[in-house]
Every structure is written in structure tokens, then in C-alpha cells.
Amino acid sequence: MKRTRQEASSSVAEAGDIAIARPWARIGTRTAGIIGGYFTVANRGSERDRLLSAASPAAATVEIHAIKVVGPDIRMQPLPDGVSIPPGTTIELKPRGYHLQLMALRQEPAVGAELLVTLVFERAGRVDLRLSVADSGLVGADILDEEAHRGG
């Protein structure tokens, strides 16, 4: 794995044909002990890869989740088979989309802290990265209301 520094606190991790950018985490507002993890993953190769799993010393469990917005509510479900990353594509793990769910945190992180996460890909193998912790921002009905007022 090769790690370089990009902008101020944004690091890039690479393994094989996989490149990861903009890793960050968001403190949850609904349930203590849970935090979401996000990043962009690009497959620069000619073969499909798959994000199979993730782990972190900061959490007892890390799952890969998909999310579906249903009115003001969201429904999350673990993806036991991970996320497929077709060749030549970039996938963004983000709030209200694919994301990591770090659960049973050993300690609540502060805004600005970094959480170590190890990702496991089918072809590229293991990739270590640090998620920079950000404030929770708007979630649930609040973000839907904000989007309605913005025309989003």
C-alpha cells in the first residue's frame, strides 16, 4: 500500500488497482456508539473488484451498509457480500448511500479525531486508512427539509 498526502487532512490510499480518496467519518445523532464512515473508491484496473469487509480498532464491529430513504425515514441494511466496484469506475461511500457502519465504539470520537480502518478487497487485498471525524450535520427529516428548501 502506498499512502500520500493530498490536501490539508485528506489522504489517499492505494492497493493494486484500487485508489481511495477523501476518507471521513460522521458522528451519529440518533444512536450513541455508532459512527458512519465514508470515502471515494476508484477501480483503475480492467477487472471488477469488491469491497468485502472492514475492521477498526475503534469499534467492535464494522459493517458495509446500503441505505434507502423512505420519506423522512431511512432504512439501512448490511451488505454481507460487500460492494462491487466495476473496472474503470469510482464509487462514493456517503451519507444516505453506501457507507461503513462502525458500531459499539470503544470510545466516542471527538470532531477532528482520526479513526483507523482496514478495508479488505477481493483482488486488491488490505488497505489501511484514517477517517477524519466530522460533526454530524443534518440527518433524517432535517436534511430532507433542508433539501426541499434548497430545491434539492
N, C-alpha and C positions, 0 to 999 in steps of 0.2 A: 504494500500500500504506500502510496505517495501522498503526502499532505503538504499543501501550500497555503499561504495567507492571501486572501483576496482583499476585500475592503476591510474597514476597521475591525469588526468582530466576525466577519463571515469567512469560514474556512471551506476548503474544497478537499474532498477525499476521493481517491481513485483506486480501483482494483480491476484488473483486466480491462474490459470494455465499458465498465460502469464508472460514471462520474457523478458525485453528489455535491450539490451546492446549497447554500442558504439554510443550514440546519438551525432550527429554533424550536422552542417549546413554549406552551402557553399554560399558565396556571389555571386550573379549573375553577369554576364558580359554583357549581352545583354540588359536587361531592368532594369532600376532603380526601387527600391521599391519592388523587388521580391527576395526571397531567397529560396533555396531548403533545406529541412530537411530530414535527413537520420538516420537510426538505424537498428538494428537487432532485430527481434521479434520471440521468440520461444514459441510454444504451447506445454507445457509439460503434458497436460491432455489427456483424452481419447475421448474428444468431440471437434468438429470443433468450432472455434471462428471466429470473423470477426472484423477487424478494421473498424468502422463505420464512424468516423469523428475525427476532430482535431480542436483545437482553441488555440489562443495565444493572450495575451495582447499586443504583439509586432506588430500584423498585424490585419487589418480589416477583412481579410478572410484567411482561411486555407483550402485548398482542398487536397484530396488524388488523385495523378495523376499516370497514366501509361505513358510510353514513348516508342516510336518506332523510331529506327534510319533508315533513308531512305537516302542512300548516305551520303553526308556531312551534311544533314539536320536532324533535329529531329522533331517529331510530338508528342505533348502532348495532353492528354485528361483526363478530370476529371473522377473519378470513383464514381458516386453517390451512388453506393451500397457498396463502400469500397473494402477492400481486405480480401479475405477468408484465414484463417490460419488453415489448417488441423491439426488434432491431431498428436503429435509426430514430427512436422516439424519446421524448422527455415526458416524464410523469411528475406532477406536483402533488406531494402529500401536503394537505392543507386543511384548515378548519372547514367543516361541512363537506369533506371529501375523504379520500383515503388518508389515514393517519396512523401513527403509533399511539397506543393507549398504555401509558406507564401506570401500573396500579400497585396499591399497597406500598406507597413511597416510604422509604425508611426515615425520611425527614422532609418536611415541606421546604422546597427550594425558594429562595428569595429572587426577586426580579434582578437580573444581571448575572445570576449564578450560571454555571455550566454543568450539564449532565452528560456523563459518558454513556454512549450507547454503542453496542456492537450489532451490526446488521449482518445477516447471513444470506448470501445469494446462491442460487443453484449453480451457476457457472463461475462467477467472479470470486466466490468464497466470502471470507470475513472482511468487513470494513468497519473500522472504529471511527467514530466522530463525536463531536461535542455539540450538544444542543444548548444554545443560549436562551435562557429563560426570560420571557417577556410577560407583561401584565395580561390579564385575561381578556380585556376588550369586551365587545358586545357579543352575547350569545343568545340562542333561543329566540323568543318573541322580540326581544330588544333589537337584535340585528335585523330581523325581518321588518320591524317597524322603521328602523333606520334606512334600510334599502328602499322601502316604499316612499319615504320622504325624499330620498335622493333620486328616485326614478329607476332604481336598480332592480 
